[in-house]
Amino acid sequence: MRYYSFLASSRLGLLLILIIGCVSFLGMFVLQSAPQEEYILKYGESWGNFIRVVGLGNVYSAWWYQILIVLISINLVLCSVKRIGPSFGQAFSKPRAHDHEILRDARAVSVPVGPATVLSGVETNLRHKGFAVDSLDRGPVKLVAAQKGTISRIGFIVTHVAVLLVLIAGVVNGKFAYRHEKPLGIGESLDVSKVEPSARFSIRLDDFVIERTEEGRIRAFKSTLTVIENGKEVMTKVMGVNHPLTYKGVGFYQASYDERPEGIREARIYLVDGGTSAVGIDVPFGETRDVPGTDLQIRVTDYVPYFVKDLVTGEVSTRSLEPRLPAVKLEVMRLGKIVDSGWLIMEMDSHSARGELARFHFADYYPLSYSVISGIDVVRNPGTSLMFTGFGIASIGLSLSFFVPFRRIWVRISEERPGRSEVRIAGISNRQPLALKREIDGLYEIVGSARS
């Protein structure tokens, strides 16, 4: 019971919401899902390693973040269960006429009509204002109970359910969502199954257009994409920013455009053996050059503008079209035989090279001619529908809680003497007390108009 009370406490819920909010906010500023080399480049070696160890670089999929989500979900469920009985009881209850104690302190008004006439007028007015009404006849005393807005009592439960749906959607997206930027030149195709195994189709970039204003400024850039499935063209769409192409749950967004070097003409490589001097070697792409003062030769065989390495498959690819983390693949040979081979990241060789390769430093490169290409974001968010459903339900729950006031009114009509009655009116409301006061004053005016 002690653990149940702790897990169901509102204080724990507020604390968890605060922690999750702070961590999520932090995740907006820390680079997510980037290679470790980029964290070291951006934050330094100490902070880069710290981010990797604690999982801040992939915060929404970190094990401790998932535990926080599970705890807040348990807390919401237990809080709802603890209050669901009384709340549903109030939400679907009917008014019960009785001599409520708050009527004792209510203002008494004497009117020159009998209790039956006053009762009829009060009931008619309350029903006209949307109240559910119940009355009780005790001979000389007539009692009335009225209420409206009872459905607001389940507003918090509806909101809790919505929050749970949003949390579940967030976990689903954290586990299964992805966003990959794929550069495509005109006429090039992308086999989508390489990104999403269940997608048995490909897309082809048929055209790419940059629209400019009269002043020469870029107004828009658009890609014409064709979906090809089972060897047949099934649809073609001109895609622009905020106008994606969606097919079988996979979205294609116009993310960027750039000029991609068709290759590099030459790489500037330095031989660094721990001394104070370094020997610079200009190595044309694909050609072999001798390393002065050694029996080694080197050759550049590949280039990527933004180095990314799959830690499972070892495959190297580019994350972006921009040369933000350029790297070259270098072969080191001795007497014509390859003795080492690997990737050198520009200005970061100490983090990416081992063995003979560690003796070399990639300093600069000279690109060949450029070609304009389109940057396509391949996106899948399986929890999006569930998340929007949660937001919709949350708006209903919040509307019930904050814009549907729960009100109860009690009226006691007693016979002072034949043909004259005393009326007392009182009520309670969970919000908008001035509106409740106006309704009670309106009832007093109705019964008071019966004087004289």
N, C-alpha and C positions, 0 to 999 in steps of 0.2 A: 504493500500500500504506500510505503514511503517513497519508493522509486516511481510508482505511478503518479503520485502527487507532484514529484519533481519534474517528470517528463511532461506533465499536463499543465505546468504552471505558466502563467502569462509572462512572468519575469524571464523565464528561460527562453520563451518565444521571442521576446523583445531583444534579448541578448544575442540570440542566433541571427535574427534579422539584421542587427547592427553589424555583426561580424561578417556575414555573407555580403552585405551591402558594401562594406569597406574593401573586402577582398575583390569583389566584382569590379568596384571602381578602380582598384589598383590594376586589375587585369586590362583595363582600357588604356593604360599608359605604358605598361610593360609590353614589349614586343612579344607576340604570340606565335608559336609553332615555327620558329626560325631555326636555322642550323646553329649549333653551339658556337661556331666560329664568328657568327654575326653578333651574338651576345657579348663575346669577348671584345670584339671590335667596338661595339657601341657602349658597353658599360665597364670595360676593363676586365682583367682576368679574374680578380677576386669576386667582384659582384656577378660577373658572368657565370662563374662556377656556382656561386650561391643560388642564383636564379635556377640553374639546372638542377641542383640538389633538392631544393624545396618545391620545385615544380611550378614556379611562377611563370615560366615560359609557356606553359600549357595549363593555366590555372583551372579552366573549366572542366578539365578531364583529370585533374590531380585527385589522388585517392582521398586526401583529407578534405577536399572540397566536396567530394561525393558524400563523405560521412556527414558533413554539415548539412547537406541537402536532405539526407535521410533523417537526421535528428529533427530538423525543422518540420519535415513532413509528419513524423510521429507526433510532434508537439501539436501541430494543427489538428490532426485526427483526434487525439485524446482530448484537446480543448473542446472540439466540436461534440464529441461523444458525451462529455461531461455536462454540456448545456443543451444538448439536442432535445432531451425529454421536456424540460420546462419550457423551452422556446417553442417547440411545436405545440405544446399544450396551450400556450398563450395565443399562438398564431391562429389556431383553428377553434378557439373557445368561443362560446356565445355569451353575451352579457347576462348577468344574473342579478335581478333586482333584489336589493336588500337595504336595510337601514345602515348605510356605511357610516363609520365613525367620523369621517371628515365632515359629514353634514352637520355635526353638532356645532362646529365653529363657523358654519356658512351664514351669510346674511339672510335674515328672514324678511319676507315681503308679504304683506297682507293684501288680498285682493277680494273684491266684492262678488265673487262667483263661487259656485260649488266645486269640490275637488274633481268631479267627473269631467266638468267642462275644461278645467285647467289641464287635467291629464290628457285629454284629447288634443288640445292645442300644443302641448309640449311634445307629445309623440309625433304629431304631424310635422312639426318644425325640425326635430332631430332626424327623422327619416328623410326629409327634404335635403338635409345637409350631408346625407350619405352615412349616417350612423345606423348600426344594427341596434334594435331597441327591444328591451324586455320590460314588462311592467307587472306589478304585483298589487292586488286589491286586498287591503286589510280593513275593509269597511270604511271607517272615517279617515283612514290613512292610505294614500296611494303612493307606491314607490316605483321609480323608473330608473333603469340602468341602460346606458347607451355606450357604444364603443365603435371606433373605426381605426383603420391603419394597423390592425393586428398582424397583417402579413409582414410588416417591418421587423417583427420579432425574429424572423429567420434570415434576415439580411446578412448577419455575420456568418451564418452557416454557409449561405450561398457564396459569400466572399472567400471563406476558407476553402471551399471546394475549388473555386477559381484559382486561388493561389497554388493549390496542390497540382492542378492541371498545368499551370505555367511552369512549376518546378519540374514536373515530369517531362514536359516538353523541352525544358532546358537541358535536362540530363540526356534525353534522346538526341538532341542536337549536338551536345557535347561529345557523345559517344559515336554517333553515326553521321553527323553533318561534315561537310568538307567544302572547301573553296580552293580551286586550283587555277592559277593563271596560265593559260596556254597561248603562246605566240603563234599566229598563223599568217603566212604569206598568201597572197592571192593565188588561188588554185590548189592550195594545200588542204589536206583533210586531217581530221582528228578522229581516231578510233576511240569512242567514248567508253568502250568496255575496259580500256586501260585505266580509266579513272573510276568508273562505276561498273563492276563486273556484271551486274544484272542488266545493264543497258546493251542491247544488241543492235546498235546503230552507230553511225558516224556522222560527222558534220563536215561540210566543205565551205571554205570561204570563197565566194564567187567574185566579190567586189568589195572595195574599201574606198570610201569617199570622205574627204575633209571639206566641210563647207566653211567658207570664210566670209566675213563682212567686207564692205567696200574699203574699209581701212586696213584690211589684211588680217584682222584678228580672227581666231578660230571660233566659229559659232557652234559647230557640231561635227561629230565624226560618226559615221555609220558603216556597219558591215552588212553585207548580204550573205546570209547563211542558208545552206540547203541541207536538210536532213535526209540521209540515205539509209534505208533499211532493207535488208535482203536484196541488195543490189539495185533497189528502185528509189527514185527521188520521191519522197512522200510529202514534203512541204518546203517552201522557201519563204524567208521573211527578211525584211530590211530591219536590222536591229540597231538601236541607238541607246545612248545613256538613258536609264530609267524606262526603257522599252525592251525588255528581255524577250528571248525566245525560250519557251518552256515546252519540253516534250518528254512525256512519260516520267514525270517527276523530277527531271533534271533541268535546271535553268542555265541559260547561257546569257551572260551579261557583257555589254561593251564596257570593258574596264579601262582600257588605255589604247594608245597607239604609240608607235616609236619607230625609230630607224635602226634596224639591226645590221651590224656589220656582217657581210657575207663571209667573213673570215678575218684573220689577222695577217698582215703582211710580214710582221716581224715582232719578235719579243725581245725585250732587254733583260738578260739573265746575268746575275753576278755570281762569281765563285767566292764564297766566304768560308775560310778555314779557321776562323777564330782569331785571326790576326787583326791588325788595325787597318790593313789595306784590303781592297776587294778588286777583283778583275772583272771588268764588264765585257759581255759577249752579246753581240747582236745576232740573233738566231732567226733566219727566215723560216716561215711556217713550212713544215714538211722537209726541211733540209737539215743536214748534219754539219755541226761545227766542232772543231777541236777546242778543248779547254786548255788555254796556255799554261805551261808549267806542269802539266799532268799527262798521263796516258789515257785520258778520258775523252769521249766525244758526247755531245748532247744533241737532242732533236725534239722540237715541239710538234706534237701530233694532234692536239685538240685544244679547243678554247670554249669557255662558257662565260657569259657576262655576269651571272649571279649564281655563284656556286652553291649547289644543294646536293647532299649525298644521302641516299637511302641507307640507313644503318642496317637494314635487314638484307637487302639484295646487293648493296654496295654500288648501285647504279648512280651515276652522277648526271644531274640535269640542271637546268637553269630555272630559277624561281620567277624571274622578271626579265623584261627586255632591257631594263636599264643596267648599265655596267656598275652596279653597286658593290659587287663582290667578285671581280673578274679573277679567273683562274686559267692556267694552262696545264696541259698534261705533258710532262717532260720525260723523255727516255734518256737514261744515262748508260753509255756503252763503254766498254773497254776492249780494244782490238776488234771492233765490229760486233761484239756480243753484248746484248743487253744485260746489265748487272743490276739495274734498279729502274723502276718506272712508277710514276704517280703524279698526283695533282699538286701544283704549287699555287696557293692563293696569294694574290698580289699584296705585298707588305705584311704577310702573315705566315711566312714559311715556317717559323718556329712552332706553329700550332698545327701544321698540316703535313710536315715531311719528316721522314725517318731514314736511317741508313745513308747511302751515298746521296740520296736526294736531299738530305738535310744540309749538304754543303753548298746548295744553290739557293739563290734568292731571286724571286720574280719581281722586277722593279717597275716595268712599264711595257706598253705594247703599241703598235701602230696598226690601225684597222685598215681593211680594204674598203671598197666602195660600200655604201649603205643602201638598203632597200626598205621601203616603208611597209610595216606590217601591223596587224591588228592584235591587240591583247584581249583575249576572250577569257572571262572568268567562268569556269564550270562549277556550278553551285548545286548542292543538294542539302536541303534542310527538312528532314522527315518530320520534325516536331513542330513545324510552322503552323499547320492547320490546328493542331492541339493547342498551341500557344494563343492563336487568335480566338479560338473557342474560349479559352480561359479568360482572356481579356474581355470578351463579350459577356461572359457570366459574371465577371467581377464588376462590370459596369451596372449590371442588374442588381447585384448584391449591395453595392455602394448606394445605388439609387434608393433601394428599399430602406437602407439603414439611415440615410441622411436626408432624404426628401419625402419620405412617407411617415409623418409623425403618428405615433401611437397615442390615442386619447381615450379617456373614459370619463363619463359624466354620470353623476347620480342626482336624482331629483326626489325630494320628499314633499308630498302635498298632504297637509292635514286639515281637517275641518275645525275651524275655530268655533263656529256656531252655524246654524242652518243658513246657507246662502253666502257664506264667507269662508275663505281658505287662507292658510299660511303656507308659503312656498320657500323651500330652501334648496339651493343648487350649488354643487361643488364638483370638482373634477381634477384629474391628474393627466400629465402629458410628459413624454420622454424628451421632448424638445418643443420649441416655439411656444413658450408659456404665454406670450402676449396674444397669440392667435386663440389659445384656449380661453383666455380671459375675455376676449371679444365675443366668443361664442356663448359663454356663460352670461355676459352682460346682455347679449341679444335675447337670450331666453328670459332674463329678468324683465327686459323691456316688453316682451310679448305678454307675459303674465301681468306685468304692471299696467299695461294699457287697458286691462279689464277693470280698473278702478273706476269709480264714479258712475 
